[in-house]
Amino acid sequence: MNQIDIECRPISPIMTSRFGIVSDAAIVSGECTDVYFVHTDTTLRGEGCNPHVTVEVTASSLPHGWGAVCGIADVLSLLDGMPLDVSAMPEGTIFYAGEPVLRISGKYLDICKYETSILGFLCHASGVASAAARLTHIAGVKPIYSFGSRRQHPAIAGMIERAAWIGGVAGVSNTCAPSGIPLAGTMPHALFMCLGSAGAGWAAFDRHVSPTVPRIYLSDTFCDEKGEALAAARAGAEAVRLDTPRSRRGDMRAILEEVRWELDLHGFHAVKIFLSGGVTESDIVAYRDMVDAFGVGGAIANASVIDFSMDIVERHGEPVSKRGKKGGVKQVYLLGDGERILMPVSSVSPSGGEALIVPALTNGQRVAADTIDMARARLQDFLCRLPAINK
């Protein structure tokens, strides 16, 4: 069988660190890119061709029909100071298939080698934020905590926790989360294995860990859950954490019912139940009536990426499109009743419509500031307002 020859070359020292992490310098310089963009850059420069274009980033399909925009901050940080105009849906905005979430205008060779990084920023962070938003929406008033950064490379722990926070989680576990995001987590099974018993672990924890940390005692290490949960309550637990939805291979609802019964029977009505360990969307639906809070790992951190693509929609001011795409620069309007309208920017805007794609950079200069808490509040507002989102 004949093989297609591909370019092979050593990786530049600037590209990766000791742990295989691509450096900031490589991303900012455009060296972190797909090789065909290098070939494109070489070819267009050789031809003396560098058209003024507008590109849009859209997703043709979404896992649950809608998504939450995240990663825009990294895109703006990358393009800051470049001779480009950038407009975007602010982070935390709900979007649907076919709606542009990002628009960039400028000379194509100023955009070309950054497409890979731009899509990477948006695809991954939006996938995490969308999963967190869906799960928190389903859980309702029951808080969800992000416990899954260990399922991904540690270099992106901060991104995962940031996206999860924007998505609506009540707290995150990784200590490298951005400042201001509340940390959540108390004790692992390893603490009890080291000290020899659950009781010794709870007591030692209480002696040495700040009283500002909630006393949520892990209650399934050595004994039956209801027995350890009752012992934990007697030891002063505010809540008991069960970590067995997958490892026990039993009837989790029956276990929860037994634990709640024993706690109530012995007067511990105020002691709550916290469920973690492989928690999925179906687990949240099944147990949200009995569980007071959920720790979610892979269902957030390992969420499917949003399959965004970047396409040229305008060249020298004229609409263009590749097969299967809509040409021309577009805007998405949100009406008061929740209806959304996608239309060319050249059209008259609908009366009372809110334009969701707003200026972010003008000739490389920031137009307005946005924070993660603003993005988080924005997403919660969208979730409340949009009737098309189903639990």
N, C-alpha and C positions, 0 to 999 in steps of 0.2 A: 504494500500500500504506500502510495506517495504521501509525503507529509508536506504541509504548507510551511515554508520557512518563515520564521518570525525573527524580529530583531532581538538579539541578546546582548546585554552589556552589564558591566558591574554596577552595583548600586553606589551612588555618590555618598561620601562620608556624611554629608549634611542630611541625608535622607532619614536615617534611623538611629536610634539610641541603643543602649545596652539591652533593652527589653523589646526591641523591634518597633519602637514607637516613632512614627514620622514626626520630624521636628516642625515647630511653628515656622521656622525659616523656609523649609521646603514647601509648606502649604502657601505661605504668603508670596513666595517667588513664582508659584505656578509649577514647581517641579513635581509636585504630587498630582499627577494627572494620568489619564489613559493615553497610551502611546500614540493612538491615532490622532489625538489633538496636537501632538508634537509634529507629526507628518503634515497635518492640516496647516499649522502655523508656518512650517517651512515652505509648503507649496504656495500658499497665498502671498507670502513675502516675496517668493521668487517671481510670482506673476504680477507683483505690484498691486494686489487687490486687497483692500481693507474697507469693505462697505460699512456704512452706518446702518445698524440693525436694531430691532427690538426683539428680545427673546422673552418668552413666557414659560413659566414652570407650572405644569398641570399633572394631575393623576387621572388616568383614564378609567380606573376602577378602584374601589375601596372595600376593605374587608367587611364593613358593616354599613356601607352606604354613606358614611360621613367620616370626617377626620378633624383633628385639631392641629392647627398650624403651630409648629415649633422649629427652632433652629434659625429663625430669621436674624437673631442677634449675632450669631456667628457669621452669617453671610455679610451683614453690614460691617462687622469688624474686619472681614477679609477685604471688602471693596472700599473701605474708608480711604478717602484721599485720591481715589482713581477718577479719571475723567468720565464718569458714568452717572446716569440718572437711574435711580432705583426706586420702585414703588412696590408695596407688598401689603398683604393682609397682615396686620399686627399679630404677634404671637398670642395664642389663646383664641383666635377666631375659628369658628366652625366653617368647614368648607365641604363641598361636594364634588363628585367626579366631573371633570371637564372645566372646573373653575380655576383660573390662574390664581396662584397664591403669591407669585413673585414676578415682577417685570423689570427687565434691565434694558436700557437704551444706551448706545454708544458705538464706537468702532469695534468691529467683531474681534480683531486681534487683541483688544483689551479684555475680552470676555473668554475667548476660546479655551485657554488652558486652565481656567478656573471652573469650568462646568463640572468636572468630576468632584471637586471639593464642595461646591455649592449644593449639588444634589446629595452628596453624602451627609452634609449638615442637616438638610431638610428631611431626607428620607428616614434617617434613623431617629432623630429627635421627635419628629412628628408621629412616628410609629409608637414610641414610648408614651408620649403625651396623649395620643388618641386612646391607647389601651387603658391608661390610668383614668381618663375622663369617662370612658364607658363603664369601667368597673365601679368608680365612685358614684356614678349616676345610678347604676343598678343597686348599689348598697344603700342609697338614700341617706338617712341620718346616721347610719352605722359607719364609723371612720375606717378608712383603709390606710395602711402604712406600707411604704415601699421597702421591701426586704431583699431585693433581688440583684443588687449591684454585683454580688459575688458571681453571678452567672455570666458576666461579661468581663472583658479585659479591664484591669484596674485603671488604665490610663483614661478611660471614658466614664469612670464612676461619677464624676461631677456632672457630666452631661446627662446621664441617666437620672440622677436624683433631681436635677433641675427640671427636666422634662416631666418627671413624675409629679413634682410639686405643682407645676403649671397645670398638669392634668387633674389636680384636685386632691391628692393624697394628704393625709393629716400630718404626716411626718415621714422621715426617711432614716435609714440605718447607717449610711456610710459617712464617716467623719470628714470626708473630703467634699461633702455637699457644699454648694455655695453658701456663703454667710447669710444668716437670717432664716434659713430653712430649719425647722425644729428637728432635732435628732430623736430617734425612737429605738428602743431596744434595751433589754435588761440582762438576761443571762442565757448561756448556751448549756446544752447537756454536758459539755466538757467540764464545766465548773463542778458539777456533782461527781463526775467520774474522778476528778482530781481529789476532791475532799472526802469521797467515800459514801456519801448519802445525800439525798435531797434536803433533808433537814439541816445538815451541816452547811450545805450550800446556801440555803435561804438565810440562815443565821449569820454566816460570814458576810454575805452580800449586805445584809441590813447593818452590820457593824461598820463596814468600810466604804460603802457607796453613798454619795450625797443623798440626803433626805429629799432633795428636789426631784430625784429620779423616782418615778412611780414604782410601787412594790407590786410588780406583775410577776408572779412566781411560776416558773415552768413546772408543770405538774404531770409528767408522763415518762419519767426516766426509768424508774425501777419497778414501779407497782402499777396496779390498775389505776386508770385515770381518776375515777371517783374517789378512791382512797387517798391518792396523793393530793388531789384538789382539796379535799376536806382537811388534810393535814396542813396544806399551804394556807388555807383560810385561818386555821387556828394559830398559825405562825405569824399572822398579820398581813396576809396578801390583800391588796386592793382588787386584784384580778388574778385569775389563773390562766396560764397559757397552755393550750393543748396543741401539740405539734404532730398530730398523727393521721391526718386525712388519707395519706397514701401508705405509710409504713404499717399501720395497724391491720389493714385489710379487713376491717370489720364494718359494722353498720355505724357509721359516724353519727348519724342522727340519734341512734339509741344511746351511744356513749354520751353525747351532749345532754340528752334528756336525763340520764342517770346522774351526771355531774350536777346539773341544775337542781334536780330533786334533792340530792344529798346536801347540797349547800343550803337550800331553802329549809329543808327539814331541821337542820341544826342551827338555824337562825342567821345564816350568812346571806341574807337576801341582797345585801348591797355589794357582795363580791361578784365581779363581772367575769365573763368568759371571753378570752381572746384566742382566736383560732389562727394558726399559721401552718406552714409546711406543705408546699405544693398546692396551695389554694388556687382554684380555677374560677372562672365565671360561673359555672354550674354549681360549684360549692357555695358561692355567695348567694345565689338564688335559693339554693336548698336550705341554707342554715341562717339566713339573715334575720329570721324571726326569733332565733334563740341565741345567736352570737352577738356580743356587744361591739367587737372590733375584729378586723382581719389584718394579718400580716401577709402580704402578697409578694412573691418572688418572681419566678420566671414569667408569669402571666403579664407582668409589666415589663421587666427588664429584657425578656426575650421576645417581646411583641414583634409581630411581622412589620417590616419596614413599609412605609408608604412608597409605592412604586411611581415616584415622580419622574417626569422627563422634561427636558428643556428644548424648546423649538423656536426657531426664527419665525416670527409672524409678520415682520415688516422689514423691507429693505429699501433704503433711500426714500422712506416715506410712503412706499407703496405696499399694500397688503400682499403677503405671500404665505404659502403653507405647503407642507409636504402631504403626501397622501394620508388620509385618515385624520387629519387635523383641521381645525378651523383657522383660517388666516385672519390677519388684522388684529390690532390692539383692542383688548376687551376690558370691560368693567363688570363687576358684580354688584348688584344693588339689593339691599335688604329693605323690604317694605314693612310697614307697621304691623301687619297681620302675620308676619313670619315668612311670607312668600319671597322667593329670591328670583332675580332676573339677571341673566347673562346677556350682554349686548355690546356691540362695538362702541368704542369711546366716541366715535363720530356721531352717534345717535343722540337724540334728545333724551336726557335722563328722566326716569319716571318721577311723577310728582310725589314728593314725600319720601323718596328712596334714599337710603344711606349708602354711599359708596364705600365698599369694603376694602378696596385696594387704594392705599393712600401713599403719598410721597414719603420716602424714607431717606434718600440721599439725592441731593441736587448738585451735579458736577462733583460728586465725591464728598460733599459736605452734609453732615447730619441735619435733618429737618426738625426732628423732635425726639425727645428721650422717651424710653419705655423701660419698665422694670419688670422683674419676674412676678411681683405681686400684682402689678397692673394686668399682666397677661393672665394670671390665675383668676383674678376677679372678672376679667373679660370673658373667659371661658365659662365660668359659672353663670354669668349673665346670659350667655348664648344658650346654655343647656336649659335654663329656665324658660327662655323665650321661644325656642324653636319646637313647635309641636311635632315636627317630622321625626324627631329622635325618639325611638322606641326602646323601652327597657327589654 
